[in-house]
Amino acid sequence: MTNQNPLLTFESGGRAFCCDLLWVREILRCPPVRVVDCSPKVVRGLIHLRGQILTAFDLDARLGLASGTLPTERCIVFKTAAELATLPIPPEDASQAGLDMAGILVDTIGEIIPSGTEILPAPPETLSGIDPTCTSGVVALRDSLAVVLKIGSFLTAGNTQPHGAASLALTL
C-alpha cells in the first residue's frame, strides 16, 4: 500500500511517527498547557490559542505506551471537520474529525514524506505495544521506521464526543 497524500514525520519520547499532512492545520512552538482535573487520561490539558481552546492529547497515553515526560517543544494542531470539508480530496478518515480544535505535543518535527511512498504493515500489537486502532502501518525513514497514525481514529477512539473538549471546563 502507498500513501495518497504527503506525510509529516515527528518524534515523541524517542519514537518516530507520521501523519497525513492534510490533517495538519499548523505547527506551533508549544504554548502553556493547562492541566484540567478529572480530564480523561489521554488528555494532557487545554491550550488557549488565539481566543480558542485546543485540547492537547497525550500521544503516549492514547497509543497505550508508557507515558514519559511531557513534550514541550512543538504542538501539531489538527484541522476540524469544517476545515477538512473544504478540501477537494479530504483524508481517508476525515469523517471522524470533530468540531473542536485538538492537537498533540511532540518533541521534534521531522521531514515531509512525499505521496506514493510505500506503507508497510504495522507489527502486531504484541510486538509494538501500540494500539492498532490508531495506526495504519509503518514507513521506512533513513535510519528507522515511523508509525503512521490514523488521526481520525486517534482523536475519537475512547471518547464519547469527538476530541472530548466539550466535557472539559477551564477558566483561562
DAQUI-V733800 format. One record per backbone hydrogen bond with DSSP energy under -1.0 kcal/mol. NH is the residue of the N-H (numbers start at 1). CO is the residue of the C=O. E is the energy in kcal/mol with one decimal. If there is no record, write none. Layout:
BEGIN
nh = [NH/NH]
co = [CO/CO]
e = [E/E]
END
This chain:
BEGIN
nh = [3/7/8/9/10/11/12/15/17/18/19/21/23/24/25/26/28/30/34/39/43/44/45/46/47/49/52/54/55/56/57/58/62/63/65/74/75/76/77/78/79/81/84/85/87/94/96/97/103/104/106/107/108/110/113/116/119/120/127/128/129/131/134/135/136/138/139/141/146/147/148/149/150/154/155/156/157/159/164/168]
co = [117/113/19/111/17/108/15/12/10/147/8/6/20/21/77/77/75/73/46/36/40/56/56/34/54/52/49/47/101/45/103/42/58/59/60/106/28/104/26/102/23/98/80/81/84/91/93/94/55/76/74/11/11/9/7/3/1/138/124/124/125/63/131/132/148/120/146/144/139/16/137/18/134/150/151/152/153/156/161/165]
e = [-2.0/-2.4/-2.9/-2.7/-2.4/-2.4/-2.1/-1.7/-2.9/-2.3/-1.7/-2.8/-1.7/-1.2/-3.1/-1.4/-2.6/-1.7/-3.1/-1.5/-1.9/-2.7/-1.3/-2.5/-2.5/-3.4/-1.8/-2.6/-2.0/-3.0/-3.1/-3.3/-2.4/-1.8/-2.9/-2.1/-2.1/-2.6/-2.9/-2.9/-2.8/-3.0/-2.5/-2.0/-1.5/-1.8/-1.8/-1.9/-2.3/-1.7/-2.5/-2.2/-1.5/-3.2/-3.0/-2.8/-3.5/-3.0/-1.7/-2.1/-2.9/-2.3/-1.3/-1.1/-2.3/-2.4/-2.5/-3.3/-2.8/-2.1/-2.9/-3.2/-3.1/-2.7/-2.7/-1.5/-2.5/-2.0/-1.2/-1.7]
END
